[in-house]
Amino acid sequence: MKAEIYTTTETGTLCQESIVSEKDPGEENQVLNIYREGKDQTFEGFGGAVTDAAGYVFSLMSPAQQEELLNIYFNEDEMGYGQVRIHMDSCDFSTHMYEADPDEDDAGLEKFSFADTERYIMPLLEAAQRKAGKKLKIMLSAWSPPAYMKTNGQRKKGGSLKPEYRERWAEYLCRYVEEFQKRGYEVNRMSVQNEPKAVQEWDSCVYTPEEEKVFLRDYLVPALKRHGLDGIELFIWDHNKERLYERARDIIDDTTDELIAGAAFHWYSGDHFEALELVRRQYPGKKLILSESCLEFGKYDKEDQRTNAERLAHDMIGNMNAGMCAFYDWNILLDSEGGPNHVGNFCDAPFLFDIKEKRLERRNCQRYYWHFTHFIKKGAVRLGTTRYTDRLDFTAWENPDGSVTALLLNRTDETMKCNIRIAGEMFKLTAEPHSLTSAVIE
């Protein structure tokens, strides 16, 4: 057997070599096992968020810079993104706070305007879809209903959806889907609410498990059916992993089971890979998708790109091994400050653009994400693995063409010996300190 080895080193350099396996000599040490018969979930694809902020920054770039960004993300020979997440009405990563229809007296949504979405989001979405050469799958998420629909009378600082506006809010969400459809785009997923436990200084809305269940079952699903949109997959939670199992337990029952495609989760509260495993064990038919992941500059050192990239890669591998079947990064592009963000909640992104210097920076997290998105193809199936130490993160996938991609993350200061064992063969390689390695086995 042969393997192409691709390693992103501590300095961000990509190195490549070819190695050949030997018959398994019975080695018992430094072994990483891959079992083709231990197949698990099928991966549905990678993508990122096309936010108002990303679209605004994209509009300031030169045509050559735009082409560079689009090619890396959406060209099948690079990262091959096939899906995007888009917010309905404003989120924190918007140039300003907005609502498509803020008029409380407009019960029929006759004044609904798509203008804010069309200004920056649509040009980036259209350019991305042209580069991909196919329809991108769109996931829609709302950060908050219009202020008049909420108990606190404002888009920010939490508040809840007033019961008397549940039906109108469901119609409002359907209208967003229809606006994308009218322009020739495909919406295939929606989450009921982004971060329904968060009380934020920006657009946010709180749902208890019972409120989310009632709104989904009695208002959102019937509205989607009325509009012929019942083919859209609905995801609950869309928040951090530490309470993922509890939310699934409290919402999924005989009245909602068939209505819910799965649970969406974010990474911000730590590993909690066991939460995914609990949901899969209790609700084996439900999909688990990571819908948002980034590094907040308020929590992580902007200049420590190596450690930050390792944090994200560790989370990716852990989630994949625990059952994740799709991944959406957060903003695909921001300015050099980590915005624009209308409340100053600046974050990292795989690409940052210095507006003054007109310079596009590729961050280390992009170099790490490239390994996952380039080598693990849509339709890949996770294979069974074992590892000899928890100091290495390890996952393996069989692509539709039969090739196997194994990803190996070494976050330590030491060179680690690795004997990758598969189908009676063994590959001997080393994992360099602070490196991410992809082994493509054929």
Protein Blocks (a to p, Z undefined) as FASTA:
>chain_A
ZZddddddfkopacdddddddddehiaghpacddfklcccddfbdcddddfklmmmmmmp
cfklmmmmmmmmmmmklnopabdcddehjdfkbcbdcdfblcfklmnommgcfklmmmmm
mmmmmmmmmmnopacddddddfbdcfklpmnopabgniaddfklmmmmmmmmmmmmmmmm
mnopacfbdcfbghklbccfbdcddddfklmmmmmmmmmmmmmmmnopampccdehjiaf
klmmmmmmmmmcfklmmmpnbdcddfknojklmmmmmmmmmmmmbccddfbdcddfklpc
fklmmlmmmmmmmmmmmmmmnopabdcdddfbdcfkopacfkopacddfbdcdfklopac
ddfklmmmmmmmmmmcghiacdddddfbfkbccdddddfkopacdddddfbfbdcddddd
eehiacdddddehiadddddZZ
